Amino acid sequence: MSNIHEIEKRLSDFDVKKRRKALNDIINFSSAKEYPRNDKVNMHFHSFFSYNSEGWSPTRIAWESKKAGLFAAGLVDFDVIDGMEEFIGACDSLGVRASVGVESRTFFAKFADAEMDSPGEPGVDYVMGVGFSEKFDPASQQAVKLEQYRKGAGERNKSLISRINSKVADIAIDYEKEVIPLTPSGNATERHIVSAYINKSFQVFGSDQKAFEYMSGVLGKSPSELSEIFHKSRPAYDELVRAKFAKKGGLGYVQPSQDTFPPMKEFLSWVKSAGAIPTEAWLDGTTKGESLGIKYLEASKAEGSEALNIIPDRNWNIKDAETKKVKVDRLAEVIAAAEKLGMPVFIGTEMNKSGQPFADDIDNEVLSPFKKIFLKGAKIAVGHSILARFAKFHYSGAEAAAEFKSISEKNIFFSEVGNLAPMNQEQLLKISGLRPKEAFAKIADSAKAETWKI
């Protein structure tokens, strides 16, 4: 019989049928085992549908979240929601509270001359949608727009490769043949492109030493230094190549303009129309735009955002004491601003770069003062996902606007729904058979009772 580690590897096979089989196997394998539950959350996991540093699929993330006892888990991929049905299905099977989101770069015209969450790139703003719950009709405006965003990302990748290829002709790569196969559904990122160039260097030169000799002339380090970096940490070598090839000042870099990415308001409007929560992403509060604090969030709200996403590790896990103090203070300021504006705060670690934690330690001395706020945000994301999925009732929708007298009242209700235990298979089957209004009534009654009444 397969052991648990072999099954876990199969959870991230590019073949979705093999992932489903592995999920069934792991459920059977672990059915008698009890996994501890805690109040940690990670509402921002990237999967291999964009880039995960461990190569994990949505199913693997759901399983790891189950093993770790997370209160809730959120999938967030760049420019696609390809993992939505898989993640929700896996979390249903494993008893994990879940939400699904998308992240993308946009252009925030009001801050065209100010850096925000993309250092060195004035006007560029990362934003998100949180709580997607249903597959779009292929002919719908939502599906058409999402495909446009996906294609736009692909065209930017091709342009980047074209610029890099012209400067490293010996290891030039083909996007379709050498990058796309590194992804399960064709949605490549800069990190996939970097991996393809590194792979090509070894392929062309036939040995590590010769590849490092070639890359030495490109990266500005001796072959021995590159060899040491590579063999000590492949991710560190990848980041070195990425900085030289794709980031600001690199071989293929061009400064983005307002025509490079979609307008922020347009993207957030699409998120809302798709039934998800329009969300502002935040770097660390030290850039010109983000340093404005509540004024920055108010400007973002004016464009359509209704929630805030934070990667807390950026603001406290810092060696330099002075820098840490500044960033911890900025973290406190932005959380206070979000609370004042009624914006739920979602947190996570991304896991798209080696070394990032599986989940934030929200009990440490820096983050513990915000623990209730972080948990409330996770509960709102989960509550929205449940209500959107079964009752067609959305946090940012007209129904919620009519139902609640204030944002505070709305946040309390959605967090109460998200606090309910994960439904079992019988409960899922029952609620799936109800009409939306009937489902809403059942969910509301359950939230009031603090237990499922289906």
N, C-alpha and C positions, 0 to 999 in steps of 0.2 A: 504493500500500500504506500502511496505517496506520503512523504512527511510534510509538515506544515510549511517549511521553507520552500519546498518545491512548488507547492500549491500557490504560495504567495507570489512567486515569480510569474506564474501563469496568469495571475490577476492583471498583469500589465502587458500581456501579449497584444500585438496589433490586431489580431483577429478577434472581433467582438464575441463570436460564438465560443471561442476558447476562454475568454474572460468570464462569460456567463457560466460555463461548465466549472471553471475554477471557483467561482463564487459559491455555487451549489456544493462543491466538494469541501470548501472551507467551512461552510455552515454545518455540514454533516460532521466534519472532523472536530469542530469545536462546540458542538451542541450541548455537551455536558459540562462545559467550562463556564464559570462565572467570571465576568470581567468587571473590574472596579469602575465605579462612576464617580466623576468629580465635577467641579464647576469651571473647568478650563474650557476655552472656546478657541477655535480658529476659523474665522469666517472668510478667509482669503487664502485658499490653497489653489495654486496653479497645477493643472494636470498635464499629461503629455499631449493634450490637444492644443496647448500653446507651448509651455516648457516647464517641466518639473525636474529639479536637479537629480532626483533619484530615478527618473523615468517612470514615475507612477501614473497609472490610469485613474479615472474617477472611482472605479471599483476598489482599487488598492487604497486610495485615500479614505474611502468609506470604511474599509476594513481596519486600517490603522487607527482611525478615529474611534472605532468600536473598541479595539484593544486598549487604547489609551484612556478610555472612559470619558471622552470629551462630552460636555453638555450639548454642544452643537458644532456642526462643521459646515463650511461654505465653500463651494467650488467657484472659482473666478478665473476664466481664461481670457486671453487677449483676442478680441475681435470675433470670437465664435462662442456659441453655446452648444457645440457638438456633443459635449459630455452630459448635458442636462438630464435626458431620460435615463441614461446609465447610472448617474450619480443618485438621482432620486430613487430609482428602483433598487439600487444596492443598499442605500440607507434605509429604505422601507424594510428590506429583507433582514437587515442587521439590527434594526431598532435604534437608528441614529437620527436625531433631529437634523434637518438639512435645509440649505438654501443654495441657489445657483445664480451666479452673476457673470457679467462680462466687463472687461476693462478695455479702454481704448484711449488713444491720444486725440485731443481736439485742439482747436485754436480759439482762445478766449480773447476776443478783439479788444475788450476793455483794458486788458493787461498786455497789449501787444508789445509794449516796451519793458515789461517786467518779467523776471524769472519767477516761476511758481514751483511746480513739483518736477520740472524737467531741467536740471541745472545747465546753464549755458544756452538755454533755448527760450528766449522771451516769447511770451504769447502761447506757448505750448502747455496744455493742461491735461493731465490724466484724469479721466472721469470714469464712472462705472454705472452699471445697472445691477441692482440686487433683487433677487426673488423671482426670476423667470420660472414659469411653472408649466407651460404647455407649448407643444410644437406648433409652429405657424403653418397656415395654409400656404403652399408654395407661391400662390398667386397674390397673397396679401401684401399690403404695403410694408408690413413689418418684415416679412421674409425677403422682399425685394431690397429693402434698405439694408438689411443685415448682410445680404450677399454683396451689395455695393461696398460696404465697409470691409468685408473680407477680401474682395478683389483689390480694393485700394491698398490694403496692407501688402498683398502679393506683388502689386506693381512697384511699390516702394522697395520691396526686397530685390526685385529684378534690377531696378535702377542702381541700388547699392552695389550689387554684385558686378554690374557692368563697369562701374567706376573702379572697383577694387581690381577686377580682372585686367584692366588696362595697365595696372601698375605692378602686378605680380603674374605676368603672362605664363610663367613656368608652372604655376599651380592654379591656373584659371579653372573655375568650376562651372558646371551646367546646372542651372536652378532645378529644372524638371528631373534631371537624371541623378543628381548628386545631393540635392537638399531635400526635395519633397519626400524621397524614400525614408528620410529620418523621422518623418511624422506619420501618425496614423490616419490623418484625414486631410493632409495637404496644407495645413495652416502653419507655415514656418515662421520662426522668429530670428532675430540677430544671432542668438546662441546656436541655432541649427546651422546657420550660414557659417559661423566661425568653426563649428565642428567639421563641416564639409571641407573647409580650407585646410584644416589640420590633417584630416584624413588624406586629402589629396597630396599634401606635402610628403607624407610617408609612402604613399603609393608611387609617386613620381620618382622619388630619390632612392627608394628601395631599402633604406636603412635609417634608423633613428639618427645616427651621427651625421649622415649627409643631409637629412632633412633639417636638423638643427643648424648645420653650417649655412644652408640657404636662408633659413628664417633669421639667422643672426644678422644678416644684412638688412633685413626688413624691420626687425624688432629692436635693434640697437643694443643687443646683449651678446656676450660670447656664446659659442656653442656649448661650452661646459656649463655656463649659467643656465641656459635654456634646458639642458638635459637634467640638471639638478631640480629645477622648478617642475618640469614635466613629471619626473619619476617620484617626486615628493608629493605633488598634488596636481593631478590633471585639471581639476577645476581652476586652479590658480593660473595654469598655463593658458587655459581657454580665455580667462579674463584678460590676460596680458595681450593675447592676440586680438581679442575683441576691442580693447582700448586702442590698439594701433590700426586696426582695420575699419572699425565701424563708428567709434565714438568721436566726439568733437576733436578736430585736429588730425583725425585718422585718414587713411588712404581713400576711403570711400565716402567720407562725411561731407554733407552739404548743409548749410544752415537752413532750417525749415522756415517757411513763410506762411502767411494766412491761407495759401492755396495748397499747402502740403497735407493738412489734416482737415476733417470736417469741422464746421463751426460748432462750438460747444453747445449753444442753444438747440441747434438742429439735432445733435446726438441725444441730448437729454430729453428732448421732445419725443424722439423715437423710443427711448427707454420707457417713458411714461405710457405711450401708445401701446407698447408691448406688454403692459401689465406689471412692470417691475418698478423698483424705487430708484429714481435718479439720484446719483450719489457723487459727491465731490471726493476726490482722492487727495491726500495730504502727505507731503514729504517729511519735513521736520520743523517747519516754522521759521527757518533762517533766511529764506530767499526774500527778495524785495516784495513780492506779492503776498506771500504767506505771512510775512512779519506784520502785516496790517491787522492781523487777528480777526476780530469780529467784523470789521469792514470788508475784509476779503470774503468771509463766509456770506455776508449779506449780498455782496456782488454776485457770488456764485448762486445763491438762492434766487436772485433776480433772473438768472439765466435758466433756472429750472431745477437746481439740485434741492433735495429734501433731506439728505443724510450725509454723514461724513465717514470716510474710511481712513483709518490710521494703521500704520505699521509701527507699533510702540518700540520695538527693538532698536529702531534708528535713533531714538531719543534718550535712551538710558544706558544701553549696553556699549559704553564708550570709555576708553582708558583715560583720556585726558580729562582731569577733574573740572577744569574751567569750561571746556566745551560741553561736557556733560551737564553742568549746572545750567548753562544757557538753554540747552535743548530740553532739559526737564522742565524748566520754567515755561518754555514755549508750548510744550505738551499740555501743561496745566492750563495755560491761557486759552488754547484752542478748544479744549474740552469744556471749559467754562463757557466759552462763546457758543459752542454747539448746544449746550444745555439751555442757555438763555434763548436761543432761537428755536428750540424744540426739535433739533436735528438728532436723530438716533446716531450713535457712534458704533461703527463696526470695526473690529480689529482682526488682525491676522498676521501671518509671517511670510506669506507668498510661497516659500519653498521653491523658488525658481533660481536659487543660487546656493552653492554648497556652503554649509555652515549655518544656515538659517535654522532656528529652532522649530520643532514640530508644532509647538503651541507656546504662547506667551505665559510667563510665570506671573499671573495677576495677583499673586500673594506676596510679591517682593515689596520692599519698602517704598519703591518708586511708584509702582502701578497699583498697589493695594488701595490707595485712596479713591481710585477710579473704578474699582472692581464692580460695584453695583451698576455703574453706567455702562461698562462693557458688557455685562450680562444682560442688561436691559436691551441694549442694541441687538445682541444675538437673538434674544427672545422675539424682538420685533421682526427681525428678518425671517425667523422661522414661522412666527404667527402669520405674517403676510403670505408666506409661501403656502401654508395650509389653507388659508382663506381664499387665496387666488386660485389654487388648484381645484378645490372642491366646491366653493361657493361663488366663484367669479367675483370676489369682493377684494378690491385692491387698495393698498395703503395710499397710493397716490390718485386713486380713482374718484369719480363723481359720487359713487355710493358712500364712500367713507366721508367725503366732504359734507354730505347731507346728513349722515348718521351722527356725527360728533360735533359738539359745540366748540371744541378747542383742539389744538394739536396735542396738548397734554392728555386730554381725555382719550384721544385716538391712540396715543402711544401706550397708555395704560392698558387699553383693550387688546391691542395687538401683542403686547408683551405677555398678557395673561394667557392668550391662546398659545403663544410660543413656549410658555412654561409647562404646558401639559406634557405628560409622558408621551414618548413615541407610540403611535398606534400599532397594535398587533395586526396580523393578517386578517383576522375576522372583522375587526373594526374598519380597516381599510376597505374591505369588500363592501361592507354595509354603507359607509359614507359615499363610496363611489357610485352607488346605485340611487342616490338621492338627487332631487332637483336642486339647483343652486340655492334657492330660498330656504328649502328644507334643510339643506346642509348648513347654511348660515345659522339657522335657529339652533340646530344641534351643537354646533361649535360654540355659539354664544352661551348656551346653557352649560356646556361642559367647562368653559372658562370660568363661569361664575361658581360652579361646583368644585373647581380645581381637580376634576377627574373626568374622563371621557364618559358621556351619557349618550351612547349611540344604540 
